[in-house]
Amino acid sequence: MLRRCASQYSKRLEAETAHAAATTATWKRISLGIALPVCGYLLYKHVLVGEEHHKVKEYISWSHLRIRNKPFPWGDGDTTLFHNPHINVGPPKEEKAEEPPKVHWITQWIWDHVTEDFESREKKRNEHISAVKARADAFLANKKERLESMHAKTNANFAQVERRPKSPDQGLHGY
């Protein structure tokens, strides 16, 4: 019984291997006989010879097309992400007066500091240092006043405390 099962299994395995080899040969012939010539034809047609360029159609403004509730977050806000201006027709662009590019605030700050003269920079620096010193002096004076008032209150409270003499029966620590 075991021998018969083993022989049937080996026959099925040999048949499956033969089928796999035949299928591989078939798909190899299909790839070489059909796919390669088609790829060669498409290469010749589109790259080597090339077709005439598509003529851009005239734009017709239909009321139900290009409804924008808010602009797209890229580009000019009117074209889709995959817009191709050579193929896709769009509304004619209005000529706008060219605005100067916006300067970033860091660039403006650096430019202002590089182009100003040395004396004005030195004057601003000295004004800033004197303002910082004045604030520090005011802070220290306020802190000194608070400490003095706290010491005065402590000394007054300490003077009011009645000192009792220790009696001999209180022990070493006065309890």
C-alpha positions as CSV (number, residue, x, y, z in Angstrom):
1,M,0.0,0.0,0.0
2,L,2.8,2.4,0.9
3,R,4.7,1.5,-2.2
4,R,1.6,2.2,-4.4
5,C,1.1,5.7,-2.8
6,A,4.7,6.6,-3.3
7,S,4.7,5.6,-7.0
8,Q,1.5,7.6,-7.6
9,Y,3.1,10.6,-5.9
10,S,6.2,10.4,-8.0
11,K,4.1,10.1,-11.2
12,R,2.1,13.3,-10.3
13,L,5.4,15.1,-9.5
14,E,6.9,14.1,-12.9
15,A,3.7,15.3,-14.7
16,E,3.7,18.6,-12.9
17,T,7.4,19.2,-13.7
18,A,6.8,18.4,-17.4
19,H,3.8,20.8,-17.5
20,A,5.9,23.5,-15.8
21,A,8.6,23.1,-18.4
22,A,6.1,23.2,-21.3
23,T,4.4,26.4,-19.9
24,T,7.7,28.1,-19.4
25,A,8.7,27.4,-23.1
26,T,5.3,28.7,-24.3
27,W,5.6,32.0,-22.4
28,K,9.2,32.4,-23.5
29,R,8.1,32.1,-27.2
30,I,5.2,34.5,-26.6
31,S,7.6,37.1,-25.0
32,L,10.2,36.8,-27.7
33,G,7.8,36.5,-30.6
34,I,5.1,39.1,-29.7
35,A,6.3,41.4,-26.9
36,L,9.7,42.3,-28.3
37,P,8.4,43.2,-31.8
38,V,5.7,45.4,-30.3
39,C,8.2,47.2,-28.0
40,G,10.5,47.7,-31.0
41,Y,7.6,49.1,-33.1
42,L,6.6,51.5,-30.3
43,L,10.2,52.6,-29.9
44,Y,10.5,53.3,-33.6
45,K,7.1,55.1,-33.8
46,H,7.4,57.4,-30.8
47,V,11.1,58.0,-30.3
48,L,12.9,57.6,-33.6
49,V,10.2,58.9,-36.0
50,G,8.0,60.8,-33.7
51,E,4.5,61.9,-34.3
52,E,3.2,65.3,-35.1
53,H,2.6,67.3,-32.0
54,H,-0.9,67.6,-30.9
55,K,-2.5,70.9,-31.8
56,V,-3.9,72.7,-28.7
57,K,-7.6,73.1,-29.0
58,E,-9.2,76.4,-28.5
59,Y,-10.5,77.0,-25.0
60,I,-14.3,77.2,-24.6
61,S,-15.5,78.6,-21.3
62,W,-18.3,76.2,-20.2
63,S,-20.1,77.3,-17.0
64,H,-20.2,73.8,-15.5
65,L,-16.4,73.2,-15.9
66,R,-13.6,74.5,-13.7
67,I,-15.7,75.4,-10.7
68,R,-13.3,76.3,-7.9
69,N,-14.6,76.9,-4.4
70,K,-11.1,77.5,-3.2
71,P,-7.8,77.6,-5.1
72,F,-5.5,74.5,-5.2
73,P,-2.6,74.7,-2.7
74,W,0.0,74.5,-5.5
75,G,1.1,76.6,-8.5
76,D,-1.3,79.4,-9.5
77,G,-4.2,77.7,-7.7
78,D,-6.2,77.2,-10.9
79,T,-4.5,74.2,-12.4
80,T,-4.7,70.6,-11.2
81,L,-1.6,68.8,-9.8
82,F,-1.0,66.9,-13.1
83,H,-1.8,69.8,-15.4
84,N,0.1,69.7,-18.7
85,P,0.0,73.1,-20.5
86,H,1.1,71.6,-23.8
87,I,-1.9,69.2,-24.0
88,N,-4.5,70.5,-21.5
89,V,-6.4,73.6,-22.6
90,G,-6.9,76.3,-20.0
91,P,-8.3,79.8,-19.9
92,P,-6.1,82.4,-21.4
93,K,-3.8,84.0,-18.9
94,E,-4.2,87.6,-18.1
95,E,-1.0,89.7,-18.3
96,K,-0.3,91.0,-14.8
97,A,2.1,93.7,-13.8
98,E,5.2,91.8,-12.5
99,E,5.4,92.3,-8.8
100,P,8.8,92.3,-7.1
101,P,9.5,89.0,-5.3
102,K,8.7,89.1,-1.6
103,V,11.8,89.2,0.6
104,H,11.9,86.9,3.6
105,W,12.0,88.7,7.0
106,I,15.4,87.1,7.9
107,T,16.9,88.2,4.7
108,Q,15.5,91.7,5.2
109,W,16.9,91.8,8.8
110,I,20.4,90.7,7.6
111,W,20.3,93.2,4.8
112,D,19.3,96.0,7.1
113,H,22.1,95.2,9.5
114,V,24.8,94.8,6.8
115,T,23.9,98.0,5.0
116,E,23.6,100.4,8.0
117,D,26.6,102.4,9.0
118,F,28.8,101.6,12.0
119,E,28.0,104.7,14.1
120,S,24.2,104.0,14.1
121,R,24.9,100.4,15.0
122,E,27.1,101.4,17.8
123,K,24.6,104.0,19.0
124,K,21.8,101.3,19.1
125,R,24.1,98.9,20.9
126,N,24.9,101.4,23.6
127,E,21.3,102.3,24.0
128,H,20.4,98.7,24.4
129,I,23.2,98.1,27.0
130,S,22.1,101.1,29.1
131,A,18.5,100.0,29.0
132,V,19.5,96.5,30.2
133,K,21.7,98.0,33.0
134,A,18.8,100.2,34.1
135,R,16.4,97.3,34.3
136,A,19.0,95.2,36.2
137,D,19.6,98.1,38.7
138,A,15.9,98.5,39.3
139,F,15.5,94.8,39.8
140,L,18.4,94.7,42.4
141,A,17.1,97.7,44.2
142,N,13.6,96.2,44.5
143,K,15.1,92.9,45.7
144,K,17.2,94.8,48.3
145,E,14.2,96.6,49.6
146,R,12.2,93.4,49.9
147,L,15.1,91.7,51.8
148,E,15.5,94.6,54.2
149,S,11.8,94.7,55.0
150,M,11.8,91.0,55.5
151,H,14.8,91.3,57.9
152,A,13.1,94.1,59.8
153,K,9.9,92.0,60.3
154,T,12.0,89.0,61.4
155,N,14.0,91.1,63.9
156,A,10.8,92.7,65.3
157,N,9.2,89.3,65.7
158,F,12.3,87.9,67.3
159,A,12.5,90.8,69.8
160,Q,8.9,90.1,70.8
161,V,9.5,86.5,71.7
162,E,9.7,86.1,75.5
163,R,12.8,84.2,76.6
164,R,12.1,82.0,79.5
165,P,15.0,81.0,81.7
166,K,15.8,77.3,81.8
167,S,15.0,75.6,85.0
168,P,17.3,72.8,86.2
169,D,14.5,70.2,86.0
170,Q,13.9,70.8,82.3
171,G,16.9,68.6,81.4
172,L,19.7,69.2,78.9
173,H,17.6,70.6,76.0
174,G,15.3,72.8,78.0
175,Y,12.2,70.7,77.6
